[in-house]
Amino acid sequence: MKPATSVLLGALRRTAITGAALVVLWIGGFIWFVVPSSPENQSLPTDAIVVLTGGRLRLQSGMDLLRDGKGRKLFVSGVNQQVDLDELLRISGNQDWAFCCTALGHNADDTHGNARETAQWMRHQGFRSLRLVTAWYHMRRSLLEMGRAMPEIEIVAHPVFPDEVSQKRWWASRGTVLLLAGEYSKYLGALLRPVAEHLRLALASPSNHAEVGP
């Protein structure tokens, strides 16, 4: 066998092994991602209840928690700019009793934005703990972003379970599998974002650019 051919085959073999290892790691991580986590102490009261927009069930769950005294205030993050508190309460069932204790955030367009918006509100309120309400498949990424944005805050997860996205039989629906795969990929992107930002800043540093002489 010619040396060039041997080198090429060796490179292809290493690439195949690396690719197979990455696939195995992705699948293993995906299974961990969809497996239910141990439930937290749902009776534990918190200073605030935070709902991330994305479905009426999330908002209704937040309202129920507020009514049950699980938090002193309710913050809804990522609300459409055109929706005010009156409209939101009407959508949730005309729950006027919650008007005094509910605040809206209109500046978040994604989960990363939800975390920054919530952190700003929490610090303004002087709160130290929150109960996070979002869909079960969105919870791991939400906890990651929230923990980064406010590491000093205690966060209690309160996932909701939409009927259209079954957790127990997620593999039985192609749509659910694709949704979960997309959420897992977003989770990995959020997990690796600090590394990417560090590399971007390092590459943009003036010390990494060669000086051009006259």
ChimeraX commands (.cxc) that place a marker at each C-alpha (Angstrom):
marker #1 position 0.00,0.00,0.00 radius 0.5
marker #1 position 1.34,3.43,-0.95 radius 0.5
marker #1 position 2.19,5.77,1.92 radius 0.5
marker #1 position -0.30,8.41,0.69 radius 0.5
marker #1 position -3.10,5.83,0.56 radius 0.5
marker #1 position -2.21,4.56,4.03 radius 0.5
marker #1 position -2.31,8.09,5.45 radius 0.5
marker #1 position -5.67,8.75,3.79 radius 0.5
marker #1 position -7.20,5.52,5.12 radius 0.5
marker #1 position -5.87,6.30,8.58 radius 0.5
marker #1 position -7.42,9.76,8.50 radius 0.5
marker #1 position -10.74,8.34,7.31 radius 0.5
marker #1 position -10.68,5.72,10.05 radius 0.5
marker #1 position -10.03,8.33,12.75 radius 0.5
marker #1 position -12.78,10.55,11.34 radius 0.5
marker #1 position -15.24,7.65,11.37 radius 0.5
marker #1 position -14.36,6.72,14.95 radius 0.5
marker #1 position -14.70,10.33,16.08 radius 0.5
marker #1 position -18.02,10.69,14.28 radius 0.5
marker #1 position -19.36,7.47,15.80 radius 0.5
marker #1 position -18.28,8.59,19.29 radius 0.5
marker #1 position -20.02,11.95,18.83 radius 0.5
marker #1 position -23.22,10.20,17.71 radius 0.5
marker #1 position -23.13,7.91,20.75 radius 0.5
marker #1 position -22.56,10.90,23.05 radius 0.5
marker #1 position -25.40,12.83,21.41 radius 0.5
marker #1 position -27.81,9.90,21.78 radius 0.5
marker #1 position -26.78,9.32,25.39 radius 0.5
marker #1 position -27.22,12.99,26.19 radius 0.5
marker #1 position -30.58,13.07,24.42 radius 0.5
marker #1 position -31.86,10.14,26.49 radius 0.5
marker #1 position -30.76,11.96,29.67 radius 0.5
marker #1 position -32.49,15.09,28.39 radius 0.5
marker #1 position -35.90,13.43,27.96 radius 0.5
marker #1 position -35.81,11.20,31.06 radius 0.5
marker #1 position -37.91,12.75,33.86 radius 0.5
marker #1 position -35.85,14.36,36.60 radius 0.5
marker #1 position -36.59,13.86,40.27 radius 0.5
marker #1 position -39.43,16.16,41.37 radius 0.5
marker #1 position -38.46,19.02,43.63 radius 0.5
marker #1 position -40.27,20.04,46.79 radius 0.5
marker #1 position -43.39,21.49,45.20 radius 0.5
marker #1 position -44.70,22.65,48.59 radius 0.5
marker #1 position -41.68,24.91,49.15 radius 0.5
marker #1 position -42.79,28.58,48.97 radius 0.5
marker #1 position -40.69,31.06,46.98 radius 0.5
marker #1 position -40.57,34.83,46.76 radius 0.5
marker #1 position -41.71,34.87,43.14 radius 0.5
marker #1 position -43.34,32.74,40.49 radius 0.5
marker #1 position -41.88,33.17,37.01 radius 0.5
marker #1 position -43.73,32.01,33.91 radius 0.5
marker #1 position -42.01,31.79,30.52 radius 0.5
marker #1 position -44.55,32.45,27.77 radius 0.5
marker #1 position -45.27,29.68,25.31 radius 0.5
marker #1 position -48.68,28.26,26.11 radius 0.5
marker #1 position -51.83,28.93,28.10 radius 0.5
marker #1 position -51.11,25.99,30.43 radius 0.5
marker #1 position -47.97,27.74,31.68 radius 0.5
marker #1 position -49.85,30.94,32.48 radius 0.5
marker #1 position -52.72,29.10,34.13 radius 0.5
marker #1 position -50.29,27.10,36.26 radius 0.5
marker #1 position -48.58,30.33,37.33 radius 0.5
marker #1 position -51.91,31.85,38.27 radius 0.5
marker #1 position -52.87,28.78,40.28 radius 0.5
marker #1 position -49.57,28.88,42.15 radius 0.5
marker #1 position -50.03,32.56,42.94 radius 0.5
marker #1 position -53.56,31.92,44.19 radius 0.5
marker #1 position -52.29,29.05,46.36 radius 0.5
marker #1 position -49.73,31.30,48.01 radius 0.5
marker #1 position -46.64,29.66,46.47 radius 0.5
marker #1 position -45.17,33.07,45.71 radius 0.5
marker #1 position -45.72,36.71,46.59 radius 0.5
marker #1 position -45.62,37.98,43.01 radius 0.5
marker #1 position -45.99,36.54,39.52 radius 0.5
marker #1 position -43.68,37.62,36.69 radius 0.5
marker #1 position -44.49,36.63,33.11 radius 0.5
marker #1 position -41.44,36.91,30.84 radius 0.5
marker #1 position -41.43,37.22,27.07 radius 0.5
marker #1 position -44.89,38.75,26.65 radius 0.5
marker #1 position -45.78,40.21,23.26 radius 0.5
marker #1 position -45.27,43.97,23.11 radius 0.5
marker #1 position -48.92,44.42,22.13 radius 0.5
marker #1 position -50.29,42.58,25.17 radius 0.5
marker #1 position -50.82,44.48,28.41 radius 0.5
marker #1 position -51.74,43.14,31.84 radius 0.5
marker #1 position -55.48,43.61,31.34 radius 0.5
marker #1 position -55.37,41.59,28.13 radius 0.5
marker #1 position -53.23,38.87,29.66 radius 0.5
marker #1 position -55.56,38.45,32.62 radius 0.5
marker #1 position -58.52,38.30,30.26 radius 0.5
marker #1 position -56.81,35.56,28.26 radius 0.5
marker #1 position -56.14,33.63,31.44 radius 0.5
marker #1 position -59.79,33.77,32.50 radius 0.5
marker #1 position -60.44,37.33,33.67 radius 0.5
marker #1 position -58.61,36.82,36.95 radius 0.5
marker #1 position -58.76,40.41,38.21 radius 0.5
marker #1 position -57.68,39.34,41.70 radius 0.5
marker #1 position -54.14,38.82,40.33 radius 0.5
marker #1 position -53.79,42.36,38.96 radius 0.5
marker #1 position -52.01,43.65,42.05 radius 0.5
marker #1 position -49.43,40.87,42.14 radius 0.5
marker #1 position -48.58,40.28,38.47 radius 0.5
marker #1 position -45.90,41.94,36.36 radius 0.5
marker #1 position -45.05,41.49,32.69 radius 0.5
marker #1 position -41.74,41.47,30.85 radius 0.5
marker #1 position -41.81,42.51,27.19 radius 0.5
marker #1 position -38.12,42.51,26.29 radius 0.5
marker #1 position -37.31,38.81,25.89 radius 0.5
marker #1 position -37.32,37.07,22.51 radius 0.5
marker #1 position -35.76,33.76,23.57 radius 0.5
marker #1 position -34.79,31.77,26.66 radius 0.5
marker #1 position -31.53,33.65,27.08 radius 0.5
marker #1 position -33.52,36.88,27.03 radius 0.5
marker #1 position -36.02,35.44,29.51 radius 0.5
marker #1 position -33.19,34.81,31.94 radius 0.5
marker #1 position -31.75,38.32,31.65 radius 0.5
marker #1 position -35.16,39.93,31.90 radius 0.5
marker #1 position -36.10,37.84,34.93 radius 0.5
marker #1 position -32.79,38.49,36.66 radius 0.5
marker #1 position -33.27,42.25,36.29 radius 0.5
marker #1 position -36.81,42.06,37.70 radius 0.5
marker #1 position -35.78,39.77,40.59 radius 0.5
marker #1 position -32.97,42.10,41.67 radius 0.5
marker #1 position -35.22,45.13,41.39 radius 0.5
marker #1 position -37.72,43.41,43.67 radius 0.5
marker #1 position -35.03,42.23,46.09 radius 0.5
marker #1 position -36.23,38.63,45.82 radius 0.5
marker #1 position -34.00,35.66,46.57 radius 0.5
marker #1 position -36.01,32.68,45.27 radius 0.5
marker #1 position -38.35,31.85,42.42 radius 0.5
marker #1 position -40.51,29.03,41.14 radius 0.5
marker #1 position -39.93,28.57,37.41 radius 0.5
marker #1 position -42.93,27.56,35.29 radius 0.5
marker #1 position -42.38,26.31,31.75 radius 0.5
marker #1 position -42.96,23.18,29.69 radius 0.5
marker #1 position -41.12,20.06,30.82 radius 0.5
marker #1 position -39.13,19.81,27.60 radius 0.5
marker #1 position -38.02,23.43,27.97 radius 0.5
marker #1 position -37.07,23.19,31.64 radius 0.5
marker #1 position -33.44,22.02,31.44 radius 0.5
marker #1 position -32.43,24.85,29.09 radius 0.5
marker #1 position -34.41,27.36,31.13 radius 0.5
marker #1 position -32.71,26.28,34.36 radius 0.5
marker #1 position -29.31,26.53,32.67 radius 0.5
marker #1 position -29.94,30.07,31.44 radius 0.5
marker #1 position -31.57,31.21,34.68 radius 0.5
marker #1 position -28.78,29.78,36.80 radius 0.5
marker #1 position -26.18,31.64,34.77 radius 0.5
marker #1 position -28.07,34.93,34.85 radius 0.5
marker #1 position -28.68,34.88,38.61 radius 0.5
marker #1 position -26.52,32.33,40.43 radius 0.5
marker #1 position -27.42,33.90,43.76 radius 0.5
marker #1 position -31.13,33.08,43.33 radius 0.5
marker #1 position -32.69,29.80,44.49 radius 0.5
marker #1 position -34.73,28.32,41.63 radius 0.5
marker #1 position -37.44,25.68,42.07 radius 0.5
marker #1 position -38.53,23.95,38.87 radius 0.5
marker #1 position -42.25,23.63,38.25 radius 0.5
marker #1 position -42.67,21.97,34.83 radius 0.5
marker #1 position -46.02,21.75,33.09 radius 0.5
marker #1 position -47.01,18.89,30.80 radius 0.5
marker #1 position -48.97,19.86,27.68 radius 0.5
marker #1 position -51.20,17.07,26.36 radius 0.5
marker #1 position -49.78,17.47,22.86 radius 0.5
marker #1 position -46.21,16.70,24.02 radius 0.5
marker #1 position -46.33,13.47,26.01 radius 0.5
marker #1 position -43.38,12.86,28.32 radius 0.5
marker #1 position -44.21,9.23,29.05 radius 0.5
marker #1 position -44.54,8.18,25.38 radius 0.5
marker #1 position -42.46,10.80,23.62 radius 0.5
marker #1 position -41.01,8.23,21.21 radius 0.5
marker #1 position -44.49,7.33,19.88 radius 0.5
marker #1 position -44.93,10.65,18.05 radius 0.5
marker #1 position -42.64,11.77,15.24 radius 0.5
marker #1 position -43.56,15.39,15.92 radius 0.5
marker #1 position -42.63,15.05,19.59 radius 0.5
marker #1 position -39.33,13.38,18.77 radius 0.5
marker #1 position -38.43,16.20,16.38 radius 0.5
marker #1 position -39.46,18.81,18.95 radius 0.5
marker #1 position -37.33,17.18,21.64 radius 0.5
marker #1 position -34.36,16.80,19.30 radius 0.5
marker #1 position -34.62,20.49,18.49 radius 0.5
marker #1 position -34.85,21.42,22.17 radius 0.5
marker #1 position -31.87,19.23,23.00 radius 0.5
marker #1 position -29.83,20.84,20.23 radius 0.5
marker #1 position -30.75,24.28,21.61 radius 0.5
marker #1 position -29.72,23.10,25.07 radius 0.5
marker #1 position -26.33,22.03,23.73 radius 0.5
marker #1 position -25.99,25.38,21.98 radius 0.5
marker #1 position -26.74,27.20,25.22 radius 0.5
marker #1 position -24.31,24.95,27.09 radius 0.5
marker #1 position -21.50,25.69,24.63 radius 0.5
marker #1 position -22.26,29.39,24.12 radius 0.5
marker #1 position -19.71,30.63,26.71 radius 0.5
marker #1 position -16.99,28.62,24.95 radius 0.5
marker #1 position -17.98,30.07,21.57 radius 0.5
marker #1 position -18.04,33.59,22.98 radius 0.5
marker #1 position -14.62,33.11,24.56 radius 0.5
marker #1 position -13.19,31.91,21.25 radius 0.5
marker #1 position -14.80,34.80,19.39 radius 0.5
marker #1 position -13.31,37.34,21.79 radius 0.5
marker #1 position -9.92,35.63,21.62 radius 0.5
marker #1 position -9.92,35.72,17.83 radius 0.5
marker #1 position -11.05,39.35,17.83 radius 0.5
marker #1 position -8.30,40.39,20.24 radius 0.5
marker #1 position -5.77,42.80,18.64 radius 0.5
marker #1 position -2.92,40.58,19.83 radius 0.5
marker #1 position -4.13,37.88,17.41 radius 0.5
marker #1 position -3.87,40.13,14.35 radius 0.5
marker #1 position -0.52,40.44,12.66 radius 0.5
marker #1 position 0.78,43.97,12.38 radius 0.5
marker #1 position 1.00,45.19,8.86 radius 0.5
marker #1 position 4.14,47.17,8.09 radius 0.5
marker #1 position 4.33,50.31,5.95 radius 0.5
marker link #1:1,2 radius 0.2
marker link #1:2,3 radius 0.2
marker link #1:3,4 radius 0.2
marker link #1:4,5 radius 0.2
marker link #1:5,6 radius 0.2
marker link #1:6,7 radius 0.2
marker link #1:7,8 radius 0.2
marker link #1:8,9 radius 0.2
marker link #1:9,10 radius 0.2
marker link #1:10,11 radius 0.2
marker link #1:11,12 radius 0.2
marker link #1:12,13 radius 0.2
marker link #1:13,14 radius 0.2
marker link #1:14,15 radius 0.2
marker link #1:15,16 radius 0.2
marker link #1:16,17 radius 0.2
marker link #1:17,18 radius 0.2
marker link #1:18,19 radius 0.2
marker link #1:19,20 radius 0.2
marker link #1:20,21 radius 0.2
marker link #1:21,22 radius 0.2
marker link #1:22,23 radius 0.2
marker link #1:23,24 radius 0.2
marker link #1:24,25 radius 0.2
marker link #1:25,26 radius 0.2
marker link #1:26,27 radius 0.2
marker link #1:27,28 radius 0.2
marker link #1:28,29 radius 0.2
marker link #1:29,30 radius 0.2
marker link #1:30,31 radius 0.2
marker link #1:31,32 radius 0.2
marker link #1:32,33 radius 0.2
marker link #1:33,34 radius 0.2
marker link #1:34,35 radius 0.2
marker link #1:35,36 radius 0.2
marker link #1:36,37 radius 0.2
marker link #1:37,38 radius 0.2
marker link #1:38,39 radius 0.2
marker link #1:39,40 radius 0.2
marker link #1:40,41 radius 0.2
marker link #1:41,42 radius 0.2
marker link #1:42,43 radius 0.2
marker link #1:43,44 radius 0.2
marker link #1:44,45 radius 0.2
marker link #1:45,46 radius 0.2
marker link #1:46,47 radius 0.2
marker link #1:47,48 radius 0.2
marker link #1:48,49 radius 0.2
marker link #1:49,50 radius 0.2
marker link #1:50,51 radius 0.2
marker link #1:51,52 radius 0.2
marker link #1:52,53 radius 0.2
marker link #1:53,54 radius 0.2
marker link #1:54,55 radius 0.2
marker link #1:55,56 radius 0.2
marker link #1:56,57 radius 0.2
marker link #1:57,58 radius 0.2
marker link #1:58,59 radius 0.2
marker link #1:59,60 radius 0.2
marker link #1:60,61 radius 0.2
marker link #1:61,62 radius 0.2
marker link #1:62,63 radius 0.2
marker link #1:63,64 radius 0.2
marker link #1:64,65 radius 0.2
marker link #1:65,66 radius 0.2
marker link #1:66,67 radius 0.2
marker link #1:67,68 radius 0.2
marker link #1:68,69 radius 0.2
marker link #1:69,70 radius 0.2
marker link #1:70,71 radius 0.2
marker link #1:71,72 radius 0.2
marker link #1:72,73 radius 0.2
marker link #1:73,74 radius 0.2
marker link #1:74,75 radius 0.2
marker link #1:75,76 radius 0.2
marker link #1:76,77 radius 0.2
marker link #1:77,78 radius 0.2
marker link #1:78,79 radius 0.2
marker link #1:79,80 radius 0.2
marker link #1:80,81 radius 0.2
marker link #1:81,82 radius 0.2
marker link #1:82,83 radius 0.2
marker link #1:83,84 radius 0.2
marker link #1:84,85 radius 0.2
marker link #1:85,86 radius 0.2
marker link #1:86,87 radius 0.2
marker link #1:87,88 radius 0.2
marker link #1:88,89 radius 0.2
marker link #1:89,90 radius 0.2
marker link #1:90,91 radius 0.2
marker link #1:91,92 radius 0.2
marker link #1:92,93 radius 0.2
marker link #1:93,94 radius 0.2
marker link #1:94,95 radius 0.2
marker link #1:95,96 radius 0.2
marker link #1:96,97 radius 0.2
marker link #1:97,98 radius 0.2
marker link #1:98,99 radius 0.2
marker link #1:99,100 radius 0.2
marker link #1:100,101 radius 0.2
marker link #1:101,102 radius 0.2
marker link #1:102,103 radius 0.2
marker link #1:103,104 radius 0.2
marker link #1:104,105 radius 0.2
marker link #1:105,106 radius 0.2
marker link #1:106,107 radius 0.2
marker link #1:107,108 radius 0.2
marker link #1:108,109 radius 0.2
marker link #1:109,110 radius 0.2
marker link #1:110,111 radius 0.2
marker link #1:111,112 radius 0.2
marker link #1:112,113 radius 0.2
marker link #1:113,114 radius 0.2
marker link #1:114,115 radius 0.2
marker link #1:115,116 radius 0.2
marker link #1:116,117 radius 0.2
marker link #1:117,118 radius 0.2
marker link #1:118,119 radius 0.2
marker link #1:119,120 radius 0.2
marker link #1:120,121 radius 0.2
marker link #1:121,122 radius 0.2
marker link #1:122,123 radius 0.2
marker link #1:123,124 radius 0.2
marker link #1:124,125 radius 0.2
marker link #1:125,126 radius 0.2
marker link #1:126,127 radius 0.2
marker link #1:127,128 radius 0.2
marker link #1:128,129 radius 0.2
marker link #1:129,130 radius 0.2
marker link #1:130,131 radius 0.2
marker link #1:131,132 radius 0.2
marker link #1:132,133 radius 0.2
marker link #1:133,134 radius 0.2
marker link #1:134,135 radius 0.2
marker link #1:135,136 radius 0.2
marker link #1:136,137 radius 0.2
marker link #1:137,138 radius 0.2
marker link #1:138,139 radius 0.2
marker link #1:139,140 radius 0.2
marker link #1:140,141 radius 0.2
marker link #1:141,142 radius 0.2
marker link #1:142,143 radius 0.2
marker link #1:143,144 radius 0.2
marker link #1:144,145 radius 0.2
marker link #1:145,146 radius 0.2
marker link #1:146,147 radius 0.2
marker link #1:147,148 radius 0.2
marker link #1:148,149 radius 0.2
marker link #1:149,150 radius 0.2
marker link #1:150,151 radius 0.2
marker link #1:151,152 radius 0.2
marker link #1:152,153 radius 0.2
marker link #1:153,154 radius 0.2
marker link #1:154,155 radius 0.2
marker link #1:155,156 radius 0.2
marker link #1:156,157 radius 0.2
marker link #1:157,158 radius 0.2
marker link #1:158,159 radius 0.2
marker link #1:159,160 radius 0.2
marker link #1:160,161 radius 0.2
marker link #1:161,162 radius 0.2
marker link #1:162,163 radius 0.2
marker link #1:163,164 radius 0.2
marker link #1:164,165 radius 0.2
marker link #1:165,166 radius 0.2
marker link #1:166,167 radius 0.2
marker link #1:167,168 radius 0.2
marker link #1:168,169 radius 0.2
marker link #1:169,170 radius 0.2
marker link #1:170,171 radius 0.2
marker link #1:171,172 radius 0.2
marker link #1:172,173 radius 0.2
marker link #1:173,174 radius 0.2
marker link #1:174,175 radius 0.2
marker link #1:175,176 radius 0.2
marker link #1:176,177 radius 0.2
marker link #1:177,178 radius 0.2
marker link #1:178,179 radius 0.2
marker link #1:179,180 radius 0.2
marker link #1:180,181 radius 0.2
marker link #1:181,182 radius 0.2
marker link #1:182,183 radius 0.2
marker link #1:183,184 radius 0.2
marker link #1:184,185 radius 0.2
marker link #1:185,186 radius 0.2
marker link #1:186,187 radius 0.2
marker link #1:187,188 radius 0.2
marker link #1:188,189 radius 0.2
marker link #1:189,190 radius 0.2
marker link #1:190,191 radius 0.2
marker link #1:191,192 radius 0.2
marker link #1:192,193 radius 0.2
marker link #1:193,194 radius 0.2
marker link #1:194,195 radius 0.2
marker link #1:195,196 radius 0.2
marker link #1:196,197 radius 0.2
marker link #1:197,198 radius 0.2
marker link #1:198,199 radius 0.2
marker link #1:199,200 radius 0.2
marker link #1:200,201 radius 0.2
marker link #1:201,202 radius 0.2
marker link #1:202,203 radius 0.2
marker link #1:203,204 radius 0.2
marker link #1:204,205 radius 0.2
marker link #1:205,206 radius 0.2
marker link #1:206,207 radius 0.2
marker link #1:207,208 radius 0.2
marker link #1:208,209 radius 0.2
marker link #1:209,210 radius 0.2
marker link #1:210,211 radius 0.2
marker link #1:211,212 radius 0.2
marker link #1:212,213 radius 0.2
marker link #1:213,214 radius 0.2
view
